[in-house]
Amino acid sequence: MSERAVLPGRPRWLDAFGALGVIAMGFTVWLGLWVTPPDKFQGNLARLLYIHPAIATVALYWVGIVAAGGSLLYLWPRTRSFFWDRLAASAVEVGAMFAALTLVTGSLWGRPVWGVWWTWDARLTSTALLLLLEIGYLALRRVPAEPAVRARRCAVAALLIAIDIPIVHFSVDWWNTLHQGGTFLDPGFKIHASASMSWTFLLGFIAFSLIFVWLLGMRYQVEVLQDAVGDQELEVSLTERWSEDTELVGVGVADRDPTPGGATP
Amino acid sequence: MSYVDAGYAIALATLFVYAVGLVLRRRRWERVLRVSEAPVTQGDGVPGPGERS
């Protein structure tokens, strides 16, 4: 163990992020379901687009930045700290949930618009692969190992998973896919939506980003507590082992026959 | 229930359940840590480190 888990307090800013996220989410739902007009082409189905791209953004970019960044900073000798390892692990777990939500909300939109729940489209497949890789990372993290070994192993795994992120992002450009490219903003950043739709779309991004930070902070606290309990258990087992060894040595000394050859007079 | 309602319901419910799960996990680990930090009652006859039996 090179670094003990320092128990976190309950930071105020984290609760503030949570409160702001819940408020922003409430407004997003209210605007998305009741205030914004139906889309000219998609009708009410466009309302799913106030949450689906925002969820996907978190699953792909925010999680990718935190997990890959944290892993890199852990592997870099100058910045090596279990803080980065725990942060990356927390991001991957929260990210797996967001990746699953991305697939589910996308599927709910795709069924009435494309006519299928699922298709082996490049964007969908690479996103599903991301989810599977994240689940694999979480399984790898549960494999018993020294904390430093586990952290190094997981950091390498996170960096390998990060390779999938540009693939997901550019999949709509690299392959001829069913999933459309950027429809909200064109390359010249010209917005193709009404003001209320644009603001709701933006608010959705803010709401899910705030919720992500809040969940990440909470998950990080759980990770620190788990490590602290692991440290305690290790300490207790080492103490027990030490006392057992001491006892055995004591018994060995007491039982040893003082005469050579074992013949007692 | 429409696809839109289902999408919003699933997204919000998942976030809510996950957040509650994190709070419960945090409490559980806090409890485990408190228990593991509690001093062991002496008198079981096992000597501690540095003690002689």
Interface residues (C-beta under 8 A of the other chain):
Chain A: L7 M25 V29 G32 L33 N44 L45 R47 L48 I51 H52 I55 V94 M97 A100 L101 V104 T105 L108 W109 R111 P112 I211 W214 L215 M218 R219 Q221 V222 L225 Q226 A228 V229 Q232 E233 V236 T239 W242 S243 T246 E247 G250
Chain B: S2 Y3 V4 A6 G7 Y8 I10 A11 L12 T14 L15 Y18 A19 L22 V23 R25 R26 W29 E30 V32 L33 S36 E37 V46 P47 G48 P49 S53
